[in-house]
Amino acid sequence: MVPFCRRLEEAERVLAEMARHGLKRGEAGLEVYMMCEIPNNVILIDRFAALFDGFSIGSNDLTQLTLGVDRDSVTVAFDFDERDPGVLEMLRQAVSGARRNHRHVGICGEAPANYPEIAAYLVALGIEAISVTPASLLRTIAVVREAEQRQEASGAQEPVLAG
């Protein structure tokens, strides 16, 4: 997993350095994933998908960088909200871009655990994995199961954030 990869050139350098040390993508089944946590990762997802086997959306950093807020700052933390329409659009674009490129996509971060409606939204988008805290595991499993059943029953194609 390559974290905080800002630019395509940086991704190429990281992969080349890994290969120089015997970790070549595709050899002996090695898959290399990238954290998708910067708006540039989402905007250029098709190009990043050519370099990586999958993505893990880092919802905390993606929210901070999309909204321009530091969730740990007492001055602006009140504006940190993963439910913001811009953040939800970033999530939608990241998941749909990964799927369009036949790449694995999951999410880590607190959004699905803190807001069950985001977990349901991600399921409707077709996310493949959701990482949650132990304290929110059972609740999130129930939310995911319900969202999957709702999606199967309706055959819905376009996800809508419930809430």
Backbone hydrogen bonds in HBPLUS format (Angstrom, degrees):
<---DONOR---> <-ACCEPTOR-->    atom                        ^
c    i                          cat <-CA-CA->   ^        H-A-AA   ^      H-
h    n   atom  resd res      DA  || num        DHA   H-A  angle D-A-AA Bond
n    s   type  num  typ     dist DA aas  dist angle  dist       angle   num
A0002-VAL N   A0033-TYR O   2.80 MM  31  6.20 153.8  1.87 140.2 147.2     1
A0035-MET N   A0002-VAL O   2.85 MM  33  5.99 171.1  1.86 152.6 151.3     2
A0010-GLU N   A0007-ARG O   3.12 MM   3  5.17 120.7  2.49  96.5 111.0     3
A0011-ALA N   A0007-ARG O   3.06 MM   4  6.44 151.8  2.14 148.0 156.0     4
A0012-GLU N   A0008-LEU O   2.95 MM   4  6.30 158.9  2.00 154.2 159.5     5
A0013-ARG N   A0009-GLU O   3.00 MM   4  6.24 154.8  2.07 144.2 150.9     6
A0014-VAL N   A0010-GLU O   2.93 MM   4  6.18 159.8  1.98 151.4 156.6     7
A0015-LEU N   A0011-ALA O   2.98 MM   4  6.19 168.3  1.99 154.8 157.7     8
A0016-ALA N   A0012-GLU O   2.94 MM   4  6.08 153.3  2.02 143.4 151.2     9
A0017-GLU N   A0013-ARG O   2.91 MM   4  6.09 155.7  1.97 147.3 153.8    10
A0018-MET N   A0014-VAL O   2.90 MM   4  6.14 157.0  1.95 150.8 157.4    11
A0019-ALA N   A0015-LEU O   2.96 MM   4  6.14 161.7  1.99 145.5 150.4    12
A0020-ARG N   A0016-ALA O   2.90 MM   4  6.13 149.2  2.00 143.0 151.9    13
A0021-HIS N   A0018-MET O   2.98 MM   3  5.22 139.0  2.16 101.8 113.9    14
A0023-LEU N   A0018-MET O   2.87 MM   5  5.00 159.9  1.91 138.8 133.6    15
A0022-GLY N   A0019-ALA O   2.93 MM   3  4.96 158.4  1.98 112.9 112.5    16
A0027-GLU N   A0024-LYS O   3.02 MM   3  5.64 161.6  2.05 136.7 142.5    17
A0026-GLY N   A0030-LEU O   2.77 MM   4  5.02 170.4  1.78 147.6 149.7    18
A0030-LEU N   A0027-GLU O   3.00 MM   3  5.57 165.4  2.03 118.2 122.9    19
A0053-ASP N   A0032-VAL O   2.77 MM  21  5.54 164.9  1.79 159.7 162.3    20
A0034-MET N   A0054-GLY O   3.00 MM  20  6.46 153.4  2.07 144.1 148.7    21
A0056-SER N   A0034-MET O   3.06 MM  22  6.39 150.5  2.15 142.1 146.5    22
A0036-CYS N   A0056-SER O   2.82 MM  20  5.71 161.4  1.86 126.3 132.2    23
A0058-GLY N   A0036-CYS O   3.12 MM  22  5.91 152.3  2.20 115.1 122.7    24
A0041-ASN N   A0038-ILE O   2.72 MM   3  5.27 135.8  1.91 119.9 132.5    25
A0042-VAL N   A0039-PRO O   3.07 MM   3  5.19 121.8  2.42  99.0 113.1    26
A0043-ILE N   A0039-PRO O   2.91 MM   4  6.20 169.0  1.92 159.7 162.5    27
A0044-LEU N   A0040-ASN O   2.98 MM   4  5.94 157.2  2.03 142.5 148.1    28
A0045-ILE N   A0042-VAL O   3.25 MM   3  4.94 159.8  2.29 110.5 107.5    29
A0047-ARG N   A0044-LEU O   2.96 MM   3  5.44 124.2  2.28 111.6 125.4    30
A0048-PHE N   A0044-LEU O   2.95 MM   4  6.24 159.9  1.99 157.4 164.0    31
A0049-ALA N   A0045-ILE O   2.81 MM   4  5.84 147.4  1.91 144.3 153.1    32
A0050-ALA N   A0047-ARG O   3.26 MM   3  5.37 142.3  2.41  97.3 107.3    33
A0051-LEU N   A0048-PHE O   2.91 MM   3  5.29 149.1  2.01 109.1 118.8    34
A0052-PHE N   A0048-PHE O   3.06 MM   4  6.30 136.6  2.26 149.4 162.3    35
A0055-PHE N   A0104-HIS O   2.85 MM  49  6.15 152.5  1.92 141.2 148.9    36
A0106-GLY N   A0055-PHE O   3.00 MM  51  6.40 149.0  2.10 144.1 153.9    37
A0057-ILE N   A0106-GLY O   2.77 MM  49  6.12 168.3  1.78 146.7 143.0    38
A0108-CYS N   A0057-ILE O   2.84 MM  51  6.05 168.1  1.85 162.0 161.8    39
A0062-LEU N   A0058-GLY O   2.95 MM   4  6.01 166.6  1.96 162.0 165.8    40
A0059-SER N   A0108-CYS O   3.03 MM  49  6.41 157.9  2.08 169.5 164.8    41
A0063-THR N   A0059-SER O   2.97 MM   4  5.83 153.4  2.04 135.6 142.3    42
A0064-GLN N   A0060-ASN O   3.04 MM   4  6.30 165.7  2.06 148.9 152.9    43
A0065-LEU N   A0061-ASP O   2.86 MM   4  6.04 166.4  1.88 158.5 161.5    44
A0066-THR N   A0062-LEU O   2.90 MM   4  5.87 143.0  2.04 139.9 149.9    45
A0067-LEU N   A0063-THR O   2.94 MM   4  5.97 166.5  1.96 154.1 157.4    46
A0068-GLY N   A0064-GLN O   2.74 MM   4  5.48 122.7  2.07 133.7 148.4    47
A0069-VAL N   A0064-GLN O   3.04 MM   5  4.95 142.4  2.18 132.4 141.1    48
A0073-SER N   A0070-ASP O   3.03 MM   3  5.40 168.9  2.04 117.6 121.0    49
A0077-ALA N   A0073-SER O   2.83 MM   4  5.26 143.7  1.97 156.2 160.2    50
A0079-ASP N   A0076-VAL O   2.99 MM   3  5.85 165.7  2.01 128.3 132.3    51
A0080-PHE N   A0077-ALA O   3.02 MM   3  5.37 169.1  2.03 117.6 120.2    52
A0084-ASP N   A0081-ASP O   3.13 MM   3  5.74 165.4  2.15 121.1 122.7    53
A0087-VAL N   A0084-ASP O   3.01 MM   3  5.31 120.0  2.38 107.6 122.2    54
A0088-LEU N   A0084-ASP O   2.96 MM   4  6.26 164.8  1.98 161.6 166.5    55
A0089-GLU N   A0085-PRO O   2.95 MM   4  6.11 148.1  2.06 141.0 149.5    56
A0090-MET N   A0086-GLY O   3.02 MM   4  6.29 147.9  2.13 138.7 147.4    57
A0091-LEU N   A0087-VAL O   2.90 MM   4  6.27 157.6  1.95 153.6 159.6    58
A0092-ARG N   A0088-LEU O   2.90 MM   4  6.15 158.1  1.95 145.0 151.2    59
A0093-GLN N   A0089-GLU O   2.88 MM   4  6.09 166.2  1.90 151.6 154.9    60
A0094-ALA N   A0090-MET O   2.91 MM   4  6.06 156.2  1.97 148.4 155.2    61
A0095-VAL N   A0091-LEU O   2.98 MM   4  6.17 172.1  1.99 156.3 157.9    62
A0096-SER N   A0092-ARG O   2.89 MM   4  5.99 168.9  1.90 154.5 158.0    63
A0097-GLY N   A0093-GLN O   2.86 MM   4  5.72 149.7  1.95 136.8 145.8    64
A0098-ALA N   A0094-ALA O   2.99 MM   4  6.13 159.2  2.04 146.0 151.3    65
A0099-ARG N   A0095-VAL O   2.97 MM   4  6.16 167.6  1.99 154.5 158.2    66
A0100-ARG N   A0096-SER O   2.84 MM   4  5.89 155.3  1.90 142.9 150.4    67
A0101-ASN N   A0097-GLY O   3.13 MM   4  6.26 141.4  2.28 138.7 147.7    68
A0101-ASN N   A0098-ALA O   3.16 MM   3  5.20 127.2  2.45  95.0 108.4    69
A0103-ARG N   A0098-ALA O   2.85 MM   5  4.96 165.6  1.87 145.3 147.2    70
A0102-HIS N   A0099-ARG O   2.98 MM   3  4.85 163.6  2.01 105.8 109.4    71
A0128-GLU N   A0105-VAL O   2.97 MM  23  5.75 155.7  2.03 160.8 168.0    72
A0107-ILE N   A0129-ALA O   2.95 MM  22  6.31 137.1  2.13 134.5 146.8    73
A0131-SER N   A0107-ILE O   2.89 MM  24  6.06 160.2  1.93 164.9 171.5    74
A0114-ASN N   A0110-GLU O   2.79 MM   4  5.84 160.1  1.83 166.4 173.0    75
A0115-TYR N   A0111-ALA O   2.89 MM   4  5.77 155.4  1.95 155.2 160.9    76
A0118-ILE N   A0115-TYR O   2.84 MM   3  5.48 142.5  1.98 119.5 129.7    77
A0119-ALA N   A0115-TYR O   3.39 MM   4  6.89 152.6  2.47 146.8 154.5    78
A0120-ALA N   A0116-PRO O   2.97 MM   4  6.31 160.7  2.01 154.1 158.8    79
A0121-TYR N   A0117-GLU O   2.97 MM   4  6.08 152.1  2.05 135.4 143.4    80
A0122-LEU N   A0118-ILE O   2.87 MM   4  6.08 160.1  1.91 152.3 156.7    81
A0123-VAL N   A0119-ALA O   3.05 MM   4  6.30 152.7  2.12 146.7 154.0    82
A0124-ALA N   A0120-ALA O   3.02 MM   4  6.31 159.6  2.07 148.9 154.0    83
A0125-LEU N   A0121-TYR O   2.96 MM   4  6.28 137.4  2.15 141.5 154.0    84
A0126-GLY N   A0122-LEU O   3.09 MM   4  6.36 127.0  2.38 137.0 150.3    85
A0127-ILE N   A0122-LEU O   3.03 MM   5  5.55 172.8  2.04 152.5 150.8    86
A0126-GLY N   A0123-VAL O   2.97 MM   3  5.10 137.5  2.15  99.9 112.4    87
A0136-SER N   A0133-THR O   3.04 MM   3  5.44 141.0  2.20 109.3 119.8    88
A0137-LEU N   A0134-PRO O   3.31 MM   3  5.15 160.5  2.35 100.7 106.4    89
A0140-THR N   A0136-SER O   2.91 MM   4  5.97 160.9  1.95 156.2 162.2    90
A0141-ILE N   A0137-LEU O   2.87 MM   4  6.09 157.1  1.92 156.4 163.0    91
A0142-ALA N   A0138-LEU O   3.11 MM   4  6.33 159.2  2.15 146.4 151.3    92
A0143-VAL N   A0139-ARG O   3.00 MM   4  6.28 154.9  2.06 146.6 153.8    93
A0144-VAL N   A0140-THR O   2.84 MM   4  6.01 163.5  1.86 153.9 158.0    94
A0145-ARG N   A0141-ILE O   2.89 MM   4  6.06 165.1  1.91 150.8 155.2    95
A0146-GLU N   A0142-ALA O   2.98 MM   4  6.13 165.4  2.00 148.4 152.4    96
A0147-ALA N   A0143-VAL O   2.90 MM   4  6.08 158.7  1.94 147.8 154.2    97
A0148-GLU N   A0144-VAL O   2.86 MM   4  6.06 158.7  1.90 154.2 159.7    98
A0149-GLN N   A0145-ARG O   2.97 MM   4  6.19 160.0  2.01 150.4 155.9    99
A0150-ARG N   A0146-GLU O   2.86 MM   4  6.04 157.6  1.91 149.2 155.8   100
A0151-GLN N   A0147-ALA O   2.92 MM   4  6.04 155.0  1.98 143.9 150.8   101
A0152-GLU N   A0148-GLU O   2.92 MM   4  6.12 158.8  1.96 147.8 153.5   102
A0153-ALA N   A0149-GLN O   2.94 MM   4  6.08 160.0  1.98 147.7 153.1   103
A0154-SER N   A0150-ARG O   3.02 MM   4  6.14 153.1  2.09 144.9 151.5   104
A0155-GLY N   A0151-GLN O   2.75 MM   4  5.52 141.5  1.90 143.2 153.5   105
